Amino acid sequence: MSLGYAEKLSYIEDVGKVGMSEIFEPLHVLQEKIERLAAMIRKSKHLVVFTGAGISTSCGIPDFRGPKGIWTLQREGKALPQASLPFHRAMPSMTHMALVELEKAGILQFVISQNIDGLHLRSGIPRDKLAELHGNSFMEICTSCGTEYLRDFEVETIGLKETSRRCSNVDCGAKLRDTVLDWEDALPPKEMNPAEKHCRMADVVLCLGTSLQITPACNLPLKSLRGGGKIIIVNLQETPKDKKASLVIHGFVDKVIAGVMDRLNIRIPPFVRIDLFQVILTHTLSSDKRFVNWILRVASVHGHKAPLPFIKHVEVSFLDGPNYKEAILHKQPFQLKRRTVKTKIFEVLLKLVFSDGCGCVSSQIKVPIDFKVSPDCINYDKDAILQKLRDTATGDPCCGQHEVIDKKPISNPKSEATVYAIVTNVLQYNKTAPESNGTAMKSRNGGLNGIAGLNGIQTSWKRSRSGKRKPRT
């Protein structure tokens, strides 16, 4: 979440126990426990993972209750950390990507998350194998038809409120709502029901980076015990459920999971972030039919008024001679207006200058300007194109590669929209990490992905008799 999430929450005086001390087990004890954990995962038939804020702290997202958690600092009267990068540029941790690979290998059956940072979905966990108990800061939902919309920007509200956008289904058009719960919101059955089902089926429930103080969520792992399942807890602090666990590991989650993946001989894949944008060309003839008045827009694929958060500004130049005036577009929506001879076909060079948190400074895209709009949609194999981009970026770890994934005519006003996919981050995970944080994430420029100052996401809820959530004391 962002620091803004804590501010958006309804005021509540008692947020429960905070500032819990961290425990670091000796290296030989940690290694022995990692061996045991790997063996239990290897033998498991129905592995469920239950995650909290601790799996995202290495992404630069602090928790709420740890020694440097948001609520801990607030209670101590200390200043909150300043965000050095925007929340929407946070990238999955080593643990997030390890879970993706375990799911692909058929070992991991389901993920239950208390986090609202959206990193499980962004990393590649299938939506039907994920329960986001407290919502997703980047998700909107149509409560009329049930369609979910995953955004590349943080949705502006919390508390299941209406947002400024509508459902794009032609037969619907209802107003969308955010999915993030406030204190008084009940846990959604759509998320709780499959979570309960899989916990009952689980022979192993692996709890990662959670203090297990949140009811009713913290009781979900216990549902595996009745069927003979086992609970494993990996967390830096003690939890109220430690006595119920078959194995408790006090260590950095990334370090533990990296050791497990080593012993399972499963490689942790790199993370490739691909963002989308569209270039819309609108044109009309002048009154004397000699010229074309045209507008070129670089815009979000999420709607006319949606922000395009990963682009800082756009520099426009023309490849066919010096007669066309260059421009720098600073304000969203990025828009250029020009008048040219009707018969002239030329190319525009767009230099997209990326925002902070992207893996490179900029990328250039050539856009052909041809005023003959095709009446037919072109069918693109989007999944194949996106996979090719990922493979290319993984083989040559750099950003800026791009491909067209869709092109469609717009009748009124006469326009053509071309959707581009572009690689904005490539993150490779280094398992020989420093002891200080348990993992290192190398970006394409060789630096560590330390997104310091981003906000934590773990919350603490207790179900009251009225069905609403209250903080656990």
JOHU-V887206 format. One record per pair of residues at least 4 apart in sequence whose C-alpha atoms are under 6 Angstrom apart, sorted by sequence separation. I is the first residue (numbers start at 0). J is the second residue. D is the distance in whole Angstrom. If there is no record, write none. Layout:
I/J/D ; I/J/D
This chain:
56/60/5 ; 64/68/5 ; 73/77/6 ; 91/95/6 ; 102/106/6 ; 118/122/6 ; 120/124/5 ; 141/145/5 ; 180/184/6 ; 188/192/5 ; 197/201/6 ; 213/217/5 ; 224/228/5 ; 253/257/6 ; 260/264/6 ; 284/288/6 ; 301/305/6 ; 392/396/5 ; 409/413/6 ; 441/445/5 ; 442/446/6 ; 462/466/6 ; 463/467/5 ; 55/60/6 ; 56/61/5 ; 63/68/4 ; 72/77/5 ; 101/106/5 ; 102/107/4 ; 119/124/6 ; 141/146/5 ; 167/172/6 ; 223/228/5 ; 260/265/5 ; 285/290/5 ; 328/333/6 ; 392/397/6 ; 409/414/5 ; 432/437/6 ; 441/446/6 ; 462/467/6 ; 62/68/5 ; 63/69/5 ; 101/107/5 ; 140/146/6 ; 166/172/5 ; 211/217/5 ; 284/290/6 ; 285/291/6 ; 408/414/6 ; 409/415/6 ; 432/438/4 ; 441/447/5 ; 462/468/5 ; 61/68/6 ; 63/70/5 ; 64/71/6 ; 140/147/4 ; 165/172/6 ; 166/173/5 ; 284/291/5 ; 353/360/6 ; 408/415/4 ; 432/439/5 ; 440/447/5 ; 461/468/5 ; 139/147/6 ; 165/173/5 ; 283/291/6 ; 299/307/5 ; 353/361/5 ; 407/415/6 ; 440/448/5 ; 460/468/5 ; 461/469/4 ; 139/148/5 ; 165/174/4 ; 283/292/5 ; 316/325/5 ; 352/361/4 ; 407/416/5 ; 460/469/5 ; 461/470/5 ; 52/62/5 ; 138/148/6 ; 165/175/5 ; 282/292/6 ; 315/325/6 ; 351/361/5 ; 406/416/6 ; 429/439/5 ; 460/470/5 ; 461/471/5 ; 138/149/5 ; 164/175/6 ; 282/293/4 ; 315/326/5 ; 351/362/5 ; 406/417/4 ; 429/440/6 ; 459/470/5 ; 460/471/6 ; 137/149/6 ; 281/293/6 ; 314/326/6 ; 350/362/6 ; 405/417/6 ; 428/440/5 ; 137/150/5 ; 162/175/6 ; 231/244/6 ; 281/294/5 ; 314/327/4 ; 350/363/4 ; 405/418/5 ; 427/440/6 ; 428/441/6 ; 161/175/6 ; 162/176/5 ; 230/244/5 ; 231/245/6 ; 235/249/5 ; 280/294/6 ; 313/327/6 ; 349/363/6 ; 404/418/6 ; 427/441/5 ; 161/176/4 ; 230/245/6 ; 231/246/5 ; 232/247/5 ; 233/248/5 ; 234/249/5 ; 235/250/5 ; 280/295/5 ; 313/328/5 ; 349/364/5 ; 403/418/6 ; 404/419/6 ; 426/441/6 ; 137/153/5 ; 160/176/5 ; 229/245/6 ; 231/247/6 ; 233/249/6 ; 279/295/6 ; 312/328/6 ; 348/364/6 ; 403/419/4 ; 426/442/5 ; 136/153/6 ; 137/154/6 ; 159/176/6 ; 160/177/6 ; 279/296/5 ; 312/329/5 ; 348/365/5 ; 402/419/6 ; 111/129/6 ; 117/135/5 ; 136/154/6 ; 159/177/5 ; 278/296/6 ; 347/365/6 ; 402/420/5 ; 425/443/6 ; 109/128/5 ; 110/129/5 ; 111/130/5 ; 112/131/5 ; 113/132/5 ; 115/134/5 ; 159/178/5 ; 278/297/5 ; 347/366/5 ; 401/420/5 ; 113/133/6 ; 115/135/4 ; 157/177/6 ; 277/297/6 ; 346/366/6 ; 401/421/4 ; 115/136/6 ; 158/179/6 ; 277/298/5 ; 346/367/4 ; 400/421/6 ; 157/179/5 ; 158/180/5 ; 198/220/6 ; 201/223/6 ; 276/298/6 ; 346/368/6 ; 400/422/5 ; 158/181/5 ; 199/222/5 ; 276/299/5 ; 345/368/5 ; 381/404/5 ; 399/422/5 ; 198/222/6 ; 199/223/5 ; 276/300/5 ; 344/368/6 ; 398/422/5 ; 99/124/6 ; 198/223/5 ; 203/228/5 ; 206/231/6 ; 344/369/5 ; 379/404/6 ; 398/423/5 ; 202/228/4 ; 203/229/5 ; 204/230/5 ; 205/231/5 ; 206/232/5 ; 207/233/5 ; 208/234/5 ; 398/424/6 ; 91/118/6 ; 201/228/6 ; 202/229/6 ; 203/230/6 ; 211/238/6 ; 210/238/5 ; 318/346/6 ; 317/347/5 ; 91/122/6 ; 316/347/6 ; 317/348/6 ; 376/407/5 ; 316/348/5 ; 315/348/6 ; 58/92/6 ; 141/175/5 ; 315/349/5 ; 140/175/5 ; 314/349/6 ; 140/176/5 ; 297/333/5 ; 314/350/5 ; 139/176/5 ; 296/333/6 ; 313/350/6 ; 362/399/5 ; 139/177/5 ; 296/334/4 ; 313/351/5 ; 139/178/6 ; 295/334/6 ; 313/352/6 ; 359/398/6 ; 295/335/5 ; 312/352/5 ; 294/335/6 ; 311/352/6 ; 294/336/5 ; 310/352/6 ; 311/353/5 ; 135/178/6 ; 293/336/6 ; 310/353/4 ; 311/354/5 ; 134/178/5 ; 135/179/6 ; 293/337/6 ; 309/353/6 ; 310/354/5 ; 134/179/4 ; 309/354/5 ; 18/64/5 ; 19/65/6 ; 133/179/6 ; 292/338/5 ; 397/443/6 ; 17/64/4 ; 18/65/5 ; 133/180/6 ; 291/338/6 ; 396/443/6 ; 18/66/5 ; 291/339/5 ; 290/339/6 ; 290/340/5 ; 291/341/5 ; 290/341/5 ; 289/341/6 ; 18/71/5 ; 17/71/5 ; 132/190/6 ; 130/190/5 ; 46/107/5 ; 47/108/6 ; 49/110/6 ; 46/108/6 ; 47/109/5 ; 48/110/5 ; 49/111/5 ; 50/112/5 ; 51/113/5 ; 45/108/6 ; 47/110/6 ; 49/112/6 ; 51/114/6 ; 87/152/6 ; 358/423/6 ; 357/423/5 ; 358/424/5 ; 357/424/6 ; 1/86/6 ; 0/115/6 ; 0/116/5 ; 281/413/6 ; 281/414/4 ; 280/414/5 ; 280/415/5 ; 279/415/6 ; 279/416/4 ; 278/416/6 ; 278/417/5 ; 277/417/5 ; 277/418/4 ; 276/418/6 ; 277/419/6 ; 276/419/6 ; 275/419/6 ; 275/420/5 ; 274/420/6 ; 274/421/5 ; 273/421/5 ; 273/422/4 ; 272/422/6 ; 273/423/6 ; 272/423/6 ; 272/424/5 ; 271/424/6 ; 54/208/5 ; 271/425/5 ; 46/201/6 ; 53/208/4 ; 270/425/6 ; 45/201/5 ; 48/204/6 ; 50/206/6 ; 52/208/6 ; 270/426/5 ; 45/202/6 ; 46/203/5 ; 47/204/5 ; 48/205/5 ; 49/206/5 ; 50/207/5 ; 51/208/5 ; 269/426/5 ; 48/206/6 ; 51/209/4 ; 269/427/5 ; 94/253/5 ; 93/253/6 ; 97/267/5 ; 8/181/6 ; 254/437/5 ; 253/437/6 ; 253/438/6 ; 251/437/6 ; 22/235/5 ; 21/235/5 ; 22/236/6 ; 21/236/5 ; 37/259/5 ; 24/249/6 ; 23/249/6 ; 22/249/6 ; 23/250/6 ; 213/459/5 ; 214/460/6 ; 213/460/5 ; 214/461/5 ; 88/356/6 ; 185/466/6 ; 185/467/5 ; 184/467/5 ; 185/468/6 ; 183/467/5 ; 184/468/6 ; 183/468/5 ; 182/468/6 ; 115/456/6 ; 114/456/5 ; 114/457/6 ; 83/451/6 ; 83/452/6 ; 82/452/4 ; 81/452/5 ; 82/453/5 ; 80/452/5 ; 59/449/6 ; 59/450/4 ; 59/451/5 ; 63/455/6 ; 60/453/5 ; 61/454/5 ; 62/455/4 ; 59/453/6 ; 60/454/5 ; 61/455/4 ; 62/456/6 ; 60/455/5 ; 62/457/6 ; 52/456/6 ; 52/457/5 ; 51/457/6 ; 2/454/5 ; 1/454/5 ; 0/454/5 ; 0/455/6 ; 0/456/5 ; 14/470/6 ; 15/471/5 ; 15/472/4
